Amino acid sequence: MLVGAVMVTCGEESKQRRNECEVTPVIHVLQYPGCVPKPIPSFACQGRCSSYIQVSGSKIWQMERSCMCCQESGEREASVSLFCPKAKPGERKFRKVVTKAPLECMCRPCTSVEESTVIPQEIAGYVDQGPLNAHFRKPQ
C-alpha cells in the first residue's frame, strides 16, 4: 500500500527544470481601425514556474502558498507604421503605432487569490471519497 510519495531534488539542475521561463519569439498582428493589420515579429514570456501549497511547518492549522508565474522583467518598445487606406481627407495615410514586448522573463509572484475562492479538490481533480483525503472534513 502506497501512503505517500516525496520527491527530493537538490542543486541548480533541478531548479532549472522546475523554472523554465524565457523570452520566446512570436508574431503579433498590430491593428488600428481603418488601417491594414500588420504582422510583426515580437517577443512573449512563456514557460512554467514552481508553485506549491503545503501545511505550515510552524502553524499546522495554516497553509503556506507559493505561486510563481512566468512574467516580464523590463520591456522594449517599438514604433511601427500602419497603412490606413480608409483615412479621411486631410488625415495621414500612415499611422504610427507604439508596441511593447518583454525585455527579459523571470518567475515572479502571481497575483494573489482569495482563499475562499480556492477549492483544492476542483483544482487537483480528486474524487470526494478515497483513502488519500478521508481524514479531511468537508466545510459545512
C-alpha positions as CSV (number, residue, x, y, z in Angstrom):
1,M,0.0,0.0,0.0
2,L,1.4,3.4,-1.0
3,V,0.6,6.0,1.5
4,G,2.6,9.0,0.1
5,A,5.5,9.9,-2.0
6,V,8.1,12.6,-1.6
7,M,10.3,14.0,-4.3
8,V,13.5,15.5,-3.1
9,T,15.6,17.5,-5.6
10,C,18.7,19.4,-5.0
11,G,21.0,21.7,-6.8
12,E,20.8,24.1,-9.7
13,E,19.9,21.5,-12.3
14,S,16.5,20.6,-10.6
15,K,15.7,24.3,-10.1
16,Q,16.1,24.9,-13.8
17,R,13.8,22.0,-14.6
18,R,11.0,23.5,-12.5
19,N,11.5,27.1,-13.6
20,E,11.5,27.2,-17.4
21,C,10.5,30.8,-18.0
22,E,12.0,32.5,-21.1
23,V,11.6,35.1,-23.8
24,T,10.1,33.4,-26.9
25,P,9.8,34.9,-30.4
26,V,6.2,35.3,-31.6
27,I,4.3,37.1,-34.3
28,H,1.9,39.9,-33.2
29,V,-0.7,41.4,-35.5
30,L,-1.0,45.1,-35.0
31,Q,-4.4,46.6,-35.7
32,Y,-5.9,50.0,-35.8
33,P,-9.4,51.0,-37.0
34,G,-9.2,51.9,-40.7
35,C,-5.7,50.5,-41.1
36,V,-4.4,47.3,-42.7
37,P,-3.4,44.8,-40.0
38,K,0.4,44.3,-39.9
39,P,2.1,41.1,-38.6
40,I,5.4,41.9,-36.8
41,P,8.0,39.8,-35.1
42,S,7.8,40.3,-31.3
43,F,8.5,38.5,-28.1
44,A,6.5,37.0,-25.2
45,C,7.2,35.3,-21.9
46,Q,6.5,31.6,-22.0
47,G,7.2,28.8,-19.6
48,R,6.5,27.4,-16.2
49,C,7.5,28.3,-12.7
50,S,7.5,26.3,-9.4
51,S,4.4,26.7,-7.2
52,Y,3.1,24.8,-4.2
53,I,0.7,24.8,-1.3
54,Q,1.6,22.9,1.9
55,V,0.9,22.8,5.6
56,S,2.9,25.3,7.5
57,G,5.8,23.9,9.4
58,S,5.3,26.2,12.4
59,K,1.5,26.5,12.4
60,I,0.0,23.2,11.3
61,W,-3.5,24.7,11.2
62,Q,-2.4,27.1,8.4
63,M,-1.4,26.6,4.8
64,E,1.7,28.1,3.1
65,R,1.3,29.1,-0.6
66,S,4.0,30.0,-3.1
67,C,2.6,30.8,-6.5
68,M,5.1,31.9,-9.1
69,C,4.3,32.9,-12.7
70,C,6.3,33.5,-15.8
71,Q,6.3,37.3,-16.3
72,E,8.2,40.1,-18.0
73,S,11.1,41.8,-16.3
74,G,11.6,45.1,-18.2
75,E,10.2,45.9,-21.6
76,R,11.3,47.1,-25.0
77,E,9.4,49.5,-27.2
78,A,9.0,49.6,-31.0
79,S,7.4,52.1,-33.3
80,V,5.6,50.7,-36.4
81,S,3.8,52.4,-39.2
82,L,0.5,51.1,-40.4
83,F,-1.0,51.8,-43.8
84,C,-4.5,53.4,-43.4
85,P,-6.3,53.5,-46.8
86,K,-9.6,54.5,-45.3
87,A,-8.2,57.7,-43.8
88,K,-10.4,60.7,-44.3
89,P,-9.3,63.6,-46.4
90,G,-6.7,65.6,-44.5
91,E,-5.7,62.7,-42.3
92,R,-2.5,60.8,-42.8
93,K,-2.4,57.5,-44.8
94,F,0.2,56.1,-42.3
95,R,-0.4,55.9,-38.6
96,K,2.5,55.4,-36.1
97,V,1.7,52.7,-33.5
98,V,3.8,52.1,-30.5
99,T,4.0,48.5,-29.2
100,K,5.8,46.8,-26.3
101,A,7.4,43.5,-25.7
102,P,9.2,41.9,-22.7
103,L,12.9,42.5,-22.4
104,E,13.5,39.5,-20.2
105,C,11.3,37.0,-18.5
106,M,11.5,35.5,-15.0
107,C,9.5,33.7,-12.4
108,R,7.8,36.2,-10.1
109,P,4.9,36.0,-7.6
110,C,1.5,35.7,-9.2
111,T,-1.3,38.0,-8.2
112,S,-3.0,36.9,-5.0
113,V,-6.1,34.7,-4.9
114,E,-8.8,35.0,-2.2
115,E,-8.6,31.8,-0.1
116,S,-12.4,31.5,-0.1
117,T,-12.4,31.0,-3.9
118,V,-9.9,28.1,-3.9
119,I,-11.4,24.6,-3.7
120,P,-8.4,22.2,-3.8
121,Q,-10.5,19.2,-4.9
122,E,-11.6,21.1,-8.0
123,I,-8.0,22.1,-8.9
124,A,-6.5,18.7,-8.3
125,G,-9.3,16.8,-9.8
126,Y,-9.6,14.4,-6.9
127,V,-12.8,12.5,-6.2
128,D,-14.7,13.1,-3.0
129,Q,-14.1,9.7,-1.4
130,G,-10.8,7.8,-1.1
131,P,-8.0,6.9,1.2
132,L,-5.9,10.0,0.4
133,N,-8.4,12.5,1.6
134,A,-10.6,10.5,4.0
135,H,-9.2,12.3,7.1
136,F,-10.2,15.8,5.9
137,R,-13.5,17.2,7.0
138,K,-15.7,18.8,4.3
139,P,-16.6,22.5,5.1
140,Q,-20.1,22.9,6.3
